[in-house]
Amino acid sequence: MEWTQQFVNKNMTQSANPLTEDTTWIDNMTTPVTPTTNPELWYQWYAVLKEDAPEIMDQFVENTAAKMELTVDYFVAEFLPNE
């Protein structure tokens, strides 16, 4: 069997919203995921992080509270009362 070289002429087009250093996939989300905007998904993430990555739980809770413009203490009391 002999290898042959093949040339493919494809024109690369810029996507409608390309990812660059200035934008990321998270910028394309219209609503942040919080216990009020998407409770099912947020509590699933919370459960996974609690089990698999407890060292980043504080940061996750702080970031979520900041997205909701709440203090961490209020957020924990309101959305994580059993913790």
MDTraj code that builds the backbone (N, CA, C; nanometers):
import mdtraj as md
import numpy as np

residues = "MET GLU TRP THR GLN GLN PHE VAL ASN LYS ASN MET THR GLN SER ALA ASN PRO LEU THR GLU ASP THR THR TRP ILE ASP ASN MET THR THR PRO VAL THR PRO THR THR ASN PRO GLU LEU TRP TYR GLN TRP TYR ALA VAL LEU LYS GLU ASP ALA PRO GLU ILE MET ASP GLN PHE VAL GLU ASN THR ALA ALA LYS MET GLU LEU THR VAL ASP TYR PHE VAL ALA GLU PHE LEU PRO ASN GLU".split()
xyz = np.array([
    [0.0855, -0.1168, 0.0000],
    [0.0000, 0.0000, 0.0000],
    [0.0899, 0.1229, 0.0000],
    [0.0555, 0.2150, -0.0807],
    [0.1342, 0.3364, -0.0938],
    [0.0542, 0.4560, -0.0428],
    [0.1187, 0.5407, 0.0363],
    [0.0534, 0.6616, 0.0880],
    [0.0560, 0.7693, -0.0184],
    [-0.0557, 0.8336, -0.0351],
    [-0.0604, 0.9455, -0.1293],
    [-0.1001, 1.0707, -0.0531],
    [-0.0496, 1.1807, -0.0990],
    [-0.0800, 1.3066, -0.0337],
    [-0.2059, 1.3652, -0.0954],
    [-0.2955, 1.4125, -0.0084],
    [-0.4180, 1.4747, -0.0570],
    [-0.4269, 1.6145, 0.0005],
    [-0.4701, 1.7054, -0.0809],
    [-0.4853, 1.8432, -0.0362],
    [-0.6330, 1.8750, -0.0242],
    [-0.6678, 1.9361, 0.0839],
    [-0.8061, 1.9757, 0.1055],
    [-0.8085, 2.1281, 0.1081],
    [-0.8891, 2.1841, 0.0249],
    [-0.8994, 2.3289, 0.0190],
    [-1.0272, 2.3713, 0.0914],
    [-1.0127, 2.4087, 0.2150],
    [-1.1282, 2.4536, 0.2934],
    [-1.1057, 2.5969, 0.3336],
    [-1.2019, 2.6781, 0.3084],
    [-1.1934, 2.8162, 0.3516],
    [-1.2441, 2.8254, 0.4955],
    [-1.1626, 2.8754, 0.5831],
    [-1.2017, 2.8904, 0.7229],
    [-1.2820, 3.0185, 0.7365],
    [-1.4004, 3.0052, 0.7884],
    [-1.4836, 3.1234, 0.8089],
    [-1.4931, 3.1523, 0.9577],
    [-1.5095, 3.2774, 0.9877],
    [-1.5206, 3.3182, 1.1270],
    [-1.6611, 3.2870, 1.1752],
    [-1.6723, 3.2262, 1.2922],
    [-1.8046, 3.1953, 1.3450],
    [-1.8728, 3.3236, 1.3904],
    [-2.0011, 3.3149, 1.4148],
    [-2.0781, 3.4328, 1.4536],
    [-2.0307, 3.4919, 1.5853],
    [-1.9864, 3.4064, 1.6760],
    [-1.9401, 3.4544, 1.8060],
    [-1.8172, 3.3738, 1.8450],
    [-1.7021, 3.4070, 1.7872],
    [-1.5837, 3.3245, 1.8117],
    [-1.5319, 3.3373, 1.9536],
    [-1.4689, 3.2322, 2.0015],
    [-1.4051, 3.2367, 2.1316],
    [-1.2668, 3.2967, 2.1143],
    [-1.2366, 3.3952, 2.1928],
    [-1.1058, 3.4586, 2.1890],
    [-1.0584, 3.4735, 2.3320],
    [-0.9474, 3.5414, 2.3485],
    [-0.8998, 3.5661, 2.4841],
    [-0.9965, 3.6559, 2.5606],
    [-1.0727, 3.7368, 2.4864],
    [-1.1653, 3.8307, 2.5501],
    [-1.3029, 3.7714, 2.5779],
    [-1.3383, 3.6640, 2.5085],
    [-1.4685, 3.6022, 2.5311],
    [-1.4504, 3.4540, 2.5567],
    [-1.5374, 3.3987, 2.6331],
    [-1.5352, 3.2559, 2.6614],
    [-1.6761, 3.2020, 2.6454],
    [-1.6916, 3.0716, 2.6556],
    [-1.8247, 3.0124, 2.6419],
    [-1.9178, 3.0630, 2.7506],
    [-1.8625, 3.0982, 2.8661],
    [-1.9472, 3.1462, 2.9760],
    [-2.0099, 3.2806, 2.9422],
    [-1.9419, 3.3603, 2.8570],
    [-1.9976, 3.4888, 2.8151],
    [-2.1234, 3.4701, 2.7314],
    [-2.1380, 3.3534, 2.6712],
    [-2.2537, 3.3282, 2.5866],
    [-2.3769, 3.2846, 2.6653],
    [-2.3614, 3.2607, 2.7941],
    [-2.4763, 3.2248, 2.8761],
    [-2.5571, 3.3513, 2.9038],
    [-2.6864, 3.3438, 2.8865],
    [-2.7689, 3.4626, 2.9053],
    [-2.8042, 3.4853, 3.0513],
    [-2.8185, 3.3789, 3.1278],
    [-2.8555, 3.3906, 3.2681],
    [-2.7609, 3.3068, 3.3518],
    [-2.7046, 3.3646, 3.4585],
    [-2.6182, 3.2822, 3.5439],
    [-2.6989, 3.1730, 3.6135],
    [-2.6354, 3.0612, 3.6364],
    [-2.7019, 2.9503, 3.7047],
    [-2.6918, 2.9741, 3.8544],
    [-2.8063, 2.9911, 3.9172],
    [-2.8157, 3.0116, 4.0621],
    [-2.9326, 2.9285, 4.1130],
    [-2.9493, 2.9193, 4.2451],
    [-3.0644, 2.8447, 4.2972],
    [-3.1994, 2.9048, 4.2583],
    [-3.2024, 3.0318, 4.2190],
    [-3.3299, 3.0912, 4.1785],
    [-3.3534, 3.0815, 4.0283],
    [-3.2473, 3.0857, 3.9465],
    [-3.2661, 3.0816, 3.8013],
    [-3.2762, 2.9398, 3.7475],
    [-3.2015, 2.8476, 3.8065],
    [-3.2028, 2.7082, 3.7611],
    [-3.1701, 2.6193, 3.8813],
    [-3.2658, 2.6040, 3.9722],
    [-3.2374, 2.5319, 4.0969],
    [-3.1926, 2.3876, 4.0767],
    [-3.2519, 2.3171, 3.9830],
    [-3.2163, 2.1762, 3.9630],
    [-3.0689, 2.1629, 3.9255],
    [-3.0243, 2.2424, 3.8290],
    [-2.8852, 2.2352, 3.7852],
    [-2.7899, 2.2836, 3.8945],
    [-2.8243, 2.3935, 3.9613],
    [-2.7340, 2.4475, 4.0631],
    [-2.7143, 2.3473, 4.1774],
    [-2.8228, 2.2884, 4.2264],
    [-2.8098, 2.1924, 4.3366],
    [-2.7393, 2.0636, 4.2920],
    [-2.7509, 2.0279, 4.1641],
    [-2.6727, 1.9143, 4.1127],
    [-2.5240, 1.9477, 4.1163],
    [-2.4885, 2.0677, 4.0692],
    [-2.3483, 2.1101, 4.0747],
    [-2.2998, 2.1115, 4.2188],
    [-2.3835, 2.1640, 4.3081],
    [-2.3472, 2.1722, 4.4493],
    [-2.3180, 2.0323, 4.5054],
    [-2.4042, 1.9373, 4.4767],
    [-2.3864, 1.8004, 4.5270],
    [-2.2585, 1.7376, 4.4725],
    [-2.2309, 1.7584, 4.3442],
    [-2.1095, 1.7022, 4.2841],
    [-1.9856, 1.7641, 4.3473],
    [-1.9842, 1.8963, 4.3602],
    [-1.8683, 1.9632, 4.4195],
    [-1.8492, 1.9228, 4.5653],
    [-1.9579, 1.9127, 4.6371],
    [-1.9494, 1.8740, 4.7782],
    [-1.8856, 1.7362, 4.7931],
    [-1.9190, 1.6471, 4.7026],
    [-1.8670, 1.5103, 4.7069],
    [-1.7256, 1.4995, 4.6506],
    [-1.7046, 1.5618, 4.5337],
    [-1.5800, 1.5392, 4.4600],
    [-1.4742, 1.6486, 4.4750],
    [-1.5149, 1.7676, 4.5140],
    [-1.4182, 1.8782, 4.5224],
    [-1.4509, 1.9711, 4.6390],
    [-1.4519, 1.9186, 4.7609],
    [-1.4916, 2.0027, 4.8750],
    [-1.3993, 2.1222, 4.8971],
    [-1.2775, 2.1153, 4.8432],
    [-1.1840, 2.2260, 4.8633],
    [-1.2251, 2.3529, 4.7885],
    [-1.3155, 2.3420, 4.6898],
    [-1.3590, 2.4626, 4.6196],
    [-1.5031, 2.5023, 4.6522],
    [-1.5630, 2.4360, 4.7509],
    [-1.7019, 2.4671, 4.7874],
    [-1.7195, 2.6114, 4.8327],
    [-1.6277, 2.6606, 4.9153],
    [-1.6405, 2.7984, 4.9629],
    [-1.6411, 2.8970, 4.8464],
    [-1.5529, 2.8774, 4.7512],
    [-1.5453, 2.9665, 4.6353],
    [-1.6721, 2.9579, 4.5516],
    [-1.7257, 2.8369, 4.5355],
    [-1.8497, 2.8184, 4.4597],
    [-1.9652, 2.8933, 4.5252],
    [-1.9774, 2.8810, 4.6558],
    [-2.0848, 2.9492, 4.7289],
    [-2.0644, 3.1011, 4.7226],
    [-1.9409, 3.1469, 4.7407],
    [-1.9133, 3.2907, 4.7338],
    [-1.9448, 3.3468, 4.5950],
    [-1.9072, 3.2760, 4.4919],
    [-1.9349, 3.3221, 4.3553],
    [-2.0844, 3.3274, 4.3276],
    [-2.1565, 3.2275, 4.3743],
    [-2.3010, 3.2259, 4.3529],
    [-2.3666, 3.3406, 4.4281],
    [-2.3260, 3.3638, 4.5515],
    [-2.3812, 3.4756, 4.6285],
    [-2.3527, 3.6078, 4.5580],
    [-2.2328, 3.6226, 4.5035],
    [-2.1979, 3.7455, 4.4320],
    [-2.2836, 3.7635, 4.3071],
    [-2.3090, 3.6554, 4.2339],
    [-2.3953, 3.6636, 4.1153],
    [-2.5347, 3.7114, 4.1530],
    [-2.5807, 3.6687, 4.2697],
    [-2.7149, 3.7042, 4.3148],
    [-2.7165, 3.8358, 4.3926],
    [-2.5987, 3.8957, 4.4077],
    [-2.5839, 4.0208, 4.4818],
    [-2.6356, 4.0076, 4.6251],
    [-2.5954, 3.8970, 4.6896],
    [-2.6313, 3.8693, 4.8287],
    [-2.5040, 3.8522, 4.9103],
    [-2.5163, 3.8708, 5.0406],
    [-2.4027, 3.8372, 5.1263],
    [-2.3949, 3.6853, 5.1370],
    [-2.2777, 3.6355, 5.1634],
    [-2.2596, 3.4902, 5.1755],
    [-2.3422, 3.4368, 5.2916],
    [-2.3420, 3.5070, 5.4034],
    [-2.4195, 3.4607, 5.5194],
    [-2.5677, 3.4490, 5.4872],
    [-2.6230, 3.5498, 5.4206],
    [-2.7645, 3.5451, 5.3843],
    [-2.7897, 3.4322, 5.2850],
    [-2.7021, 3.4183, 5.1860],
    [-2.7178, 3.3124, 5.0866],
    [-2.7210, 3.1749, 5.1517],
    [-2.6257, 3.1505, 5.2416],
    [-2.6182, 3.0198, 5.3093],
    [-2.7444, 2.9968, 5.3923],
    [-2.7887, 3.0986, 5.4653],
    [-2.9085, 3.0833, 5.5493],
    [-3.0345, 3.0591, 5.4658],
    [-3.0427, 3.1248, 5.3500],
    [-3.1623, 3.1156, 5.2674],
    [-3.1653, 2.9924, 5.1778],
    [-3.0513, 2.9569, 5.1174],
    [-3.0500, 2.8511, 5.0167],
    [-2.9822, 2.7225, 5.0617],
    [-2.9081, 2.7273, 5.1705],
    [-2.8418, 2.6067, 5.2228],
    [-2.8683, 2.5943, 5.3740],
    [-2.9940, 2.5914, 5.4126],
    [-3.0251, 2.5955, 5.5568],
    [-2.9795, 2.4726, 5.6347],
    [-2.9611, 2.3598, 5.5675],
    [-2.9241, 2.2361, 5.6385],
    [-2.7735, 2.2132, 5.6417],
    [-2.6974, 2.3077, 5.5960],
    [-2.5515, 2.2912, 5.5910],
    [-2.4867, 2.3430, 5.7173],
])
top = md.Topology()
chain = top.add_chain()
for i, resn in enumerate(residues, 1):
    res = top.add_residue(resn, chain, resSeq=i)
    for name in ("N", "CA", "C"):
        top.add_atom(name, md.element.get_by_symbol(name[0]), res)
traj = md.Trajectory(xyz[None], top)
